[in-house]
Amino acid sequence: MSSPEVFSNTRCELGEGALWHPLRQQFFWFDILGKRLLTVEDGNERIWQFDECVSAAGWVDQDSLIMASETGLWRFDLKTGARDLLCPLEADNPVTRSNDGRADPWGGFWIGTMGFDAEPGAGAIYRYFRGELRVVVPDVTISNAICFAPDKSCAYYTDTADGKIMRQPLAAADGWPEGQAEVFVDLSAEEFGPDGAVVDAAGNLWNAQWGAGRVACYSPKGALLETVSLPTPQTSCPAFGGETLETLFVTTAAVGDLPAPAGQTFAIAGVAVGQREHPVIL
């Protein structure tokens, strides 16, 4: 494993939504509070600016993403910058915005919401599947760590406010939650909080830990295997990418006006082999 290198020195107030697009071989990420989507294309950074918070995406095809904003789920055209509304997302609730999200192995898209000021229980986690948006986890304060086991057995998620990463069994046929969620890793006694997460090809979960300046790796049984340290405390979301999916990209935040390198985006080569991100079927 190499040391963390700066992938982008652009300061994000709240970096999130790390996504490797496997067809484009391109990394995307968001600055939620800065209301922008970022990428590096042919060696140059490219930024799309919006008039509302945007936070997470999945890939649909070569030139399209599904993108979550504070008011909806959108099909976003990377060529033209046009976005078309797929469905509202708490559009009538000015208290909340979108947060963490990821595509599941069935072509669905899970997306969490939260209050702008982390109002207790104001958010939820949803699944968008074949045109239907359905609540899968209600009464969430800070939705995070949405990711999926490579054998399709379960989803993971957390409410950062309570510090517990949960494991939710999924139906093999269509990926809807089946049975009760159980605690996978309990971090409620720690001074840091579990944030975004991704699962590698071996089934290990890599969790960015806000306030700890690290990404921690847990086995499929929840045992801590290793940690990767970053040079800034507010680590927010990891994703595996690169040609062989062996590079761990990590977004960070500068909330509270932290100095650089807070808010920069990092890449660490040779960490583990990731899963190929699943396409979203619209």
RANOR-V141176 format. One line per field, one symbol per residue. burial: b if it has 16 or more other ideal C-beta (glycine too) atoms within 10 Angstrom, else e. Layout:
burial = ???
//
This chain:
burial = eeebeebbebbbbbbbbbbbbeeeebbbbbbbbbbbbbbbeeeeeeebebeebbbbbbbbeeebbbbbbbbbbbbbebeeeebeebeebbeeeeebbbbbbbbbebbbbbbbbbbeeeeeebbbbbbbbeeebeebbeebbbbbbbbbbbeeebbbbbbbbebbbbbbebeeeebebeeebeebbebeeeebbbbbbbbbeebbbbbbbbebbbbbbbebeeeeeeebebebbbbbbbbbbbeebbbbbbbbbbbeebeebbbbbbbbeebbebbebbbbeb
//
